[in-house]
């Protein structure tokens, strides 16, 4: 008698990385991965923008612009950016700015 072994294809998971706002920066790392593979997503802010965080379903996943994780399930990841003009920096200053 002969025996044959058949292996199913390794499960593939899809990772989608998007920017929010869409034109605030660029992201990389979207694609199909074999379950268990290492995935690296990267966010690069555009001019006048700053990277805030990576989110999935509204929940913060990473505060680092480049985030590495193991592919375990389909994911849609959102790199959030904010315009630097919208940031308020305070260093003990409580009055109006003067030129």
C-alpha positions in Angstrom: 0.0 0.0 0.0 1.2 3.5 -0.6 0.6 6.5 1.5 0.3 10.0 0.4 0.6 13.2 2.4 -1.4 16.3 1.5 -0.8 19.6 3.1 -3.3 22.4 2.9 -2.1 25.7 1.9 -1.0 27.8 4.9 -3.8 30.2 5.8 -3.4 33.6 4.4 -4.4 36.7 6.3 -4.9 40.2 4.8 -3.4 43.3 6.4 -4.7 46.7 5.2 -2.9 49.8 6.3 -4.5 53.2 5.7 -3.8 56.8 6.6 -6.2 59.1 8.4 -6.6 61.7 7.0 -5.9 60.0 3.7 -3.6 62.8 2.4 -1.8 63.4 5.7 1.0 60.8 5.1 1.9 57.6 3.5 1.7 54.0 4.9 3.3 50.8 3.9 2.9 47.1 4.8 -0.5 46.3 3.4 -0.7 42.8 1.8 -1.3 39.1 2.1 0.7 37.3 4.7 1.0 33.7 5.8 -0.4 33.2 9.3 2.4 33.6 11.8 4.6 35.7 9.5 6.1 38.9 10.8 4.4 42.0 9.5 5.8 45.5 9.6 3.6 48.5 8.9 5.1 51.9 8.6 3.6 55.4 8.7 5.4 58.5 7.3 3.8 61.9 8.0 3.5 64.3 5.1 4.8 67.9 5.3 3.2 69.7 8.3 1.9 66.5 9.8 2.8 64.4 12.8 2.2 60.7 13.3 -0.1 60.0 16.3 -0.8 56.2 16.5 -1.9 53.0 14.9 -5.5 52.0 15.6 -7.7 49.1 14.8 -11.4 49.4 15.4 -10.8 52.7 17.2 -8.5 51.1 19.7 -4.8 52.2 19.9 -2.5 49.3 18.9 0.9 51.1 18.8 2.4 54.6 19.3 5.4 53.8 17.1 5.4 54.8 13.4 6.9 51.4 12.5 5.1 48.6 14.2 6.0 44.9 13.9 3.5 42.1 14.8 2.7 38.5 14.0 0.1 37.9 11.3 -2.8 36.1 13.1 -6.0 37.4 11.4 -7.2 39.8 8.8 -6.7 43.4 10.1 -7.5 46.9 9.0 -5.0 49.3 10.6 -5.3 53.1 10.6 -2.3 55.3 11.0 -3.6 58.6 12.4 -1.9 61.9 11.7 -2.5 65.4 12.9 -1.4 68.7 11.4 1.4 70.2 13.5 -0.5 73.5 13.3 -3.3 71.9 15.3 -0.9 70.9 18.2 -0.6 73.1 21.2 2.7 73.0 23.0 2.7 74.4 26.5 5.7 74.8 28.7 4.3 76.7 31.7 3.2 79.5 29.4 -0.2 80.9 30.4 -0.5 84.1 28.4 -1.0 85.1 24.8 1.8 84.6 22.3 3.7 87.8 21.2 5.6 88.2 18.0 
